[in-house]
């Protein structure tokens, strides 16, 4: 999946994640926690709460940025946290480059 292009201060960017076990799509419809942790270049962490793109059976979750999500340009690290009745998992760490703004 192509990553959304990110700029400092972007608001309303929808990040869509497809949750798999490495091979198979995971049904997340019974999740109790669905968070995306973003570690910013300054070392602080912001947590976005996810929702379903459809009904969760397809493993798709979406997270919407707010103005303070990306507060500086550089490398941001993202990691999912998913809690289902059967367990608690974290995803692989992914890097997203956040670009500066000229205005």
KOLDREN-237066 format. One line per 4 residues: number of its first residue (from 1); their letters; for each residue x, y, z of N, C-alpha, C. Coordinates in Angstrom, 3 decimals. Layout:
N
NUM = a = X,Y,Z,X,Y,Z,X,Y,Z  ... .
END
This chain:
103
1 = xxxx = 0.839,-1.174,0.000,0.000,0.000,0.000,0.884,1.236,0.000  0.551,2.223,-0.798,1.305,3.453,-0.877,1.057,4.297,0.368  2.139,4.839,0.913,2.011,5.687,2.089,1.568,7.080,1.675  0.728,7.693,2.492,0.313,9.065,2.253,1.520,9.981,2.407 .
5 = xxxx = 1.622,10.984,1.546,2.677,11.979,1.691,2.296,12.865,2.860  3.247,13.065,3.763,2.962,13.807,4.989,3.778,15.089,5.038  3.143,16.143,5.541,3.806,17.423,5.764,3.522,17.877,7.186  4.440,18.617,7.756,4.271,19.143,9.105,2.934,19.878,9.190 .
9 = xxxx = 2.153,19.551,10.218,0.883,20.234,10.470,-0.298,19.753,9.659  -0.094,18.772,8.766,-1.234,18.258,7.992,-2.339,17.786,8.936  -3.553,18.133,8.603,-4.711,17.748,9.402,-5.702,17.003,8.520  -6.225,15.894,9.028,-7.241,15.150,8.297,-6.705,14.122,7.323 .
13 = xxxx = -5.389,13.869,7.348,-4.830,12.818,6.499,-5.288,11.471,7.049  -5.884,10.653,6.204,-6.369,9.342,6.623,-5.311,8.304,6.277  -4.822,7.632,7.307,-3.847,6.555,7.139,-4.597,5.241,7.224  -4.493,4.415,6.203,-5.181,3.133,6.196,-4.149,2.025,6.346 .
17 = xxxx = -4.382,1.147,7.293,-3.506,0.014,7.556,-4.311,-1.268,7.365  -3.705,-2.240,6.694,-4.299,-3.566,6.555,-3.547,-4.478,7.512  -4.262,-5.081,8.432,-3.637,-5.859,9.499,-3.617,-7.332,9.110  -2.391,-7.866,9.103,-2.192,-9.267,8.743,-1.310,-9.939,9.794 .
21 = xxxx = -1.215,-11.244,9.708,-0.287,-11.989,10.552,1.002,-12.273,9.788  1.217,-11.520,8.742,2.360,-11.728,7.876,1.942,-12.352,6.561  0.870,-13.127,6.590,0.369,-13.802,5.395,-1.130,-13.561,5.207  -1.885,-13.765,6.276,-3.348,-13.708,6.210,-3.887,-12.430,6.835 .
25 = xxxx = -4.982,-11.934,6.258,-5.670,-10.774,6.823,-6.331,-11.194,8.125  -6.238,-10.327,9.135,-6.808,-10.598,10.456,-8.161,-9.899,10.584  -9.163,-10.621,11.030,-10.475,-10.052,11.339,-10.327,-9.255,12.633  -10.474,-7.934,12.538,-10.312,-7.068,13.717,-11.656,-6.542,14.235 .
29 = xxxx = -12.756,-7.156,13.787,-14.085,-6.651,14.134,-14.393,-6.718,15.629  -13.686,-7.569,16.383,-13.934,-7.678,17.821,-12.842,-6.993,18.646  -12.085,-6.102,18.024,-10.995,-5.432,18.732,-11.522,-4.601,19.894  -10.713,-4.499,20.944,-11.028,-3.612,22.065,-10.064,-2.432,22.112 .
33 = xxxx = -8.923,-2.573,21.446,-7.955,-1.483,21.313,-7.392,-1.522,19.906  -7.348,-0.370,19.280,-6.782,-0.245,17.940,-6.116,1.121,17.872  -4.817,1.147,18.145,-4.080,2.403,18.217,-2.887,2.381,17.291  -2.536,3.560,16.791,-1.319,3.748,16.028,-0.433,4.696,16.827 .
37 = xxxx = 0.713,4.197,17.256,1.682,4.992,18.009,2.671,5.579,17.011  2.872,6.886,17.079,3.799,7.563,16.179,4.871,8.244,17.016  6.114,7.799,16.836,7.244,8.434,17.512,7.813,9.475,16.567  7.762,10.732,17.015,8.177,11.843,16.177,9.677,12.104,16.299 .
41 = xxxx = 10.238,12.904,15.391,11.678,13.162,15.421,12.183,13.741,16.750  11.327,14.439,17.486,11.762,15.011,18.768,11.685,14.003,19.916  11.294,12.755,19.610,11.252,11.693,20.615,9.913,11.534,21.308  8.988,12.464,21.108,7.670,12.341,21.729,6.821,11.357,20.927 .
45 = xxxx = 5.822,10.802,21.590,4.933,9.830,20.952,3.504,10.355,21.006  2.829,10.278,19.883,1.410,10.613,19.804,0.672,9.327,19.451  -0.521,9.162,20.003,-1.318,7.954,19.753,-2.616,8.349,19.056  -2.849,7.736,17.903,-4.106,7.926,17.177,-4.972,6.694,17.378 .
49 = xxxx = -6.235,6.897,17.688,-7.182,5.799,17.850,-7.792,5.477,16.497  -7.826,4.195,16.180,-8.318,3.773,14.879,-9.798,3.444,14.857  -10.297,3.327,13.654,-11.665,2.871,13.425,-11.631,1.974,12.185  -12.742,1.334,11.904,-12.812,0.440,10.756,-13.018,1.230,9.473 .
53 = xxxx = -12.412,0.749,8.398,-12.708,1.305,7.084,-14.104,0.849,6.676  -14.413,-0.424,6.950,-15.728,-0.989,6.646,-16.297,-1.581,7.934  -16.070,-2.864,8.174,-16.606,-3.500,9.377,-15.549,-4.259,10.180  -14.284,-4.170,9.737,-13.196,-4.814,10.461,-12.897,-6.240,10.026 .
57 = xxxx = -13.839,-6.900,9.402,-13.625,-8.279,8.968,-12.509,-8.336,7.919  -12.368,-7.254,7.156,-11.358,-7.190,6.094,-9.974,-6.779,6.602  -9.844,-6.568,7.925,-8.561,-6.211,8.508,-8.134,-4.779,8.278  -8.990,-3.962,7.697,-8.619,-2.586,7.390,-9.006,-1.634,8.523 .
61 = xxxx = -8.028,-0.834,8.921,-8.239,0.174,9.953,-7.792,1.523,9.420  -8.429,2.589,9.899,-8.016,3.924,9.473,-7.744,4.796,10.691  -6.805,5.689,10.502,-6.368,6.617,11.541,-6.305,7.993,10.898  -6.874,9.003,11.541,-6.928,10.343,10.962,-6.048,11.286,11.761 .
65 = xxxx = -5.161,11.995,11.057,-4.241,12.903,11.735,-4.946,14.177,12.181  -4.384,14.762,13.236,-4.804,16.082,13.712,-3.614,17.017,13.514  -3.787,18.299,13.740,-2.732,19.262,13.418,-1.427,19.004,14.161  -1.489,18.398,15.328,-0.268,18.172,16.109,0.350,16.789,15.882 .
69 = xxxx = -0.228,15.983,14.992,0.321,14.640,14.770,1.764,14.735,14.288  1.985,15.506,13.239,3.321,15.661,12.679,3.796,17.067,12.977  4.556,17.213,14.066,4.956,18.545,14.542,6.357,18.951,14.104  7.038,18.106,13.344,8.371,18.436,12.851,8.724,17.546,11.682 .
73 = xxxx = 9.587,18.062,10.820,9.955,17.256,9.662,11.026,16.240,10.035  11.074,15.174,9.256,12.052,14.118,9.503,11.395,12.757,9.559  12.126,11.795,10.106,11.648,10.412,10.189,10.724,10.215,11.377  9.539,9.709,11.111,8.584,9.317,12.140,8.482,7.802,12.109 .
77 = xxxx = 8.366,7.186,13.275,8.209,5.739,13.361,6.783,5.431,13.785  6.148,4.470,13.122,4.765,4.103,13.404,4.685,2.641,13.811  3.851,2.370,14.822,3.638,0.980,15.246,2.207,0.825,15.736  1.542,-0.217,15.233,0.164,-0.533,15.636,0.132,-1.286,16.951 .
81 = xxxx = -0.929,-1.071,17.714,-1.239,-1.895,18.881,-2.679,-2.352,18.712  -2.872,-3.667,18.713,-4.186,-4.272,18.510,-4.471,-5.221,19.660  -5.625,-5.038,20.281,-6.062,-5.962,21.333,-7.372,-6.588,20.883  -7.363,-7.906,20.846,-8.543,-8.720,20.530,-8.845,-9.594,21.742 .
85 = xxxx = -10.021,-10.213,21.809,-10.304,-11.124,22.927,-9.269,-12.249,23.058  -8.578,-12.569,21.962,-7.618,-13.673,21.984,-6.182,-13.244,22.294  -5.929,-11.944,22.404,-4.567,-11.511,22.711,-4.293,-10.052,22.405  -3.047,-9.664,22.659,-2.575,-8.282,22.514,-1.334,-8.317,21.629 .
89 = xxxx = -1.332,-7.553,20.529,-0.222,-7.580,19.590,0.242,-6.175,19.241  1.509,-6.096,18.851,2.048,-4.871,18.259,2.558,-5.226,16.869  2.484,-4.271,15.979,2.923,-4.488,14.613,4.391,-4.146,14.422  4.852,-4.342,13.210,6.228,-3.978,12.879,6.343,-2.460,12.870 .
93 = xxxx = 7.540,-1.977,13.132,7.784,-0.534,13.101,7.989,-0.125,11.645  7.239,0.897,11.241,7.356,1.422,9.879,7.812,2.872,9.951  8.594,3.282,8.969,9.088,4.655,8.928,8.273,5.472,7.938  7.946,6.692,8.336,7.285,7.645,7.435,8.078,8.944,7.487 .
97 = xxxx = 8.432,9.450,6.319,9.147,10.721,6.257,8.119,11.845,6.203  8.254,12.792,7.130,7.388,13.968,7.156,8.177,15.131,6.581  7.593,15.770,5.600,8.249,16.861,4.884,7.951,18.221,5.517  8.897,19.121,5.390,8.713,20.486,5.881,7.693,21.221,5.010 .
101 = xxx = 7.192,22.330,5.542,6.306,23.202,4.774,7.065,24.483,4.459  6.753,25.133,3.359,7.383,26.411,3.065,6.449,27.582,3.374  5.269,27.276,3.865,4.335,28.360,4.255,3.587,27.952,5.505 .
END
